[in-house]
Amino acid sequence: MTLIEILVAMAISGLVISAIYSLFQAHHRIAIKQEETTLMQQELLSATAQIADELRMCGYSAHGADGFGFAHMPDTGAPNYGRATNKTAIYCSLDWNGDGVVNESGSGSLREHAGFRLNVANEGSAKAVDDNVLRKYDTGTVRWQPINTNIGDLRFTYFDAAGNVINNPHANTRIIHGVRVEITAIPSPSRSRLGIGNRTLSTKVWCRNTELEKIP
């Protein structure tokens, strides 16, 4: 083979290898996007299902005890810090063990609380820098436990028994009858530049054990 033929063959081989590499990169990028999208959808489904299941039982008491249901207690200091009922946070209680008391410690006490917030520190204060972690209220040493990651937004809309929106839920916790939960998942930081769009999921929960339902 002449030198020219060798150079031509090398050039053609280079083009072929470049094309194969580009094709591989494109398929790899698509696979990563699909994987990240699946992870985002799993986070959404998990978070939505858990919040909806727990909110349905808000205010439950086998003996009809009063004092259970939605509450707004964002005061500083344990154990209240961070337990709020507004557009970006939610909190309610239920009588899981049937003793008529909202238990703050002991076996099973966690089951008597349903509280969820985004970008909140362990003790209940708001994070200075968003970490996009959804946390649930806990009665242990760490008051807010992480349950889902890469959650970009969390919104709650409250309704009365007639289906009307309650604009100031923190001041009207006793008339809350339904809640619409809207959660937005975002790509993980390492994949945020791949052009993956956010995913949003919403559901509406009707609470059958609220104070309003207990009124004869």
Long-range contacts (C-beta under 8 A, 24 or more apart in sequence): 29-194, 32-191, 32-194, 33-191, 33-194, 33-195, 33-196, 36-187, 36-188, 36-191, 36-194, 36-196, 37-196, 37-199, 39-150, 39-188, 40-150, 40-185, 40-186, 40-187, 40-196, 40-198, 40-199, 41-185, 41-199, 43-148, 43-149, 43-150, 43-151, 43-185, 44-183, 44-185, 44-199, 44-200, 44-201, 45-201, 46-147, 46-148, 47-134, 47-147, 47-148, 47-151, 47-183, 48-181, 48-183, 48-201, 48-202, 48-203, 50-136, 50-147, 51-90, 51-114, 51-116, 51-181, 51-183, 51-205, 52-181, 52-203, 52-205, 54-114, 55-90, 55-92, 55-114, 55-179, 55-181, 55-205, 55-207, 56-205, 56-206, 56-207, 56-208, 57-94, 57-114, 57-209, 58-92, 58-93, 58-94, 58-114, 58-207, 58-209, 58-210, 59-92, 59-93, 59-94, 59-207, 59-209, 59-210, 59-211, 59-213, 59-214, 60-94, 60-95, 60-96, 60-209, 61-94, 61-95, 61-98, 61-100, 61-209, 62-95, 62-98, 63-95, 63-98, 63-100, 64-214, 65-95, 65-100, 66-211, 66-214, 67-93, 67-100, 67-102, 68-92, 68-93, 68-94, 68-95, 68-102, 68-209, 69-93, 69-173, 69-174, 69-176, 69-207, 69-209, 69-210, 69-211, 70-169, 70-173, 70-174, 70-176, 70-210, 71-173, 72-169, 72-170, 72-171, 72-173, 76-124, 76-125, 78-123, 78-124, 78-143, 79-104, 79-139, 79-143, 80-124, 81-123, 81-124, 81-125, 81-143, 82-115, 82-117, 82-120, 82-123, 82-124, 82-125, 82-137, 82-143, 82-144, 83-115, 83-124, 83-137, 84-117, 84-170, 85-156, 85-158, 85-169, 85-170, 85-173, 85-176, 86-156, 86-169, 86-170, 87-155, 87-156, 87-157, 87-169, 88-117, 88-118, 88-154, 88-155, 88-156, 89-115, 89-116, 89-117, 89-118, 89-120, 89-154, 89-156, 90-114, 90-115, 90-116, 90-117, 90-156, 90-179, 91-115, 91-116, 91-137, 92-207, 94-209, 103-139, 104-139, 105-139, 109-139, 110-138, 110-139, 110-140, 113-137, 113-138, 113-139, 116-154, 117-144, 117-154, 118-151, 118-153, 118-154, 120-144, 132-186, 134-183, 149-188, 150-185, 150-186, 150-187, 150-188, 151-183, 151-184, 151-185, 151-186, 152-184, 152-185, 152-186, 152-198, 153-182, 153-183, 153-184, 153-200, 154-181, 154-182, 154-183, 154-184, 155-181, 155-182, 155-183, 156-180, 156-181, 156-182, 157-182, 160-212, 161-212, 174-210, 174-211, 174-212, 175-211, 175-212, 176-207, 176-210, 177-206, 177-207, 177-210, 177-212, 177-213, 178-204, 178-205, 178-206, 178-207, 179-204, 179-205, 179-207, 180-204, 180-205, 181-205
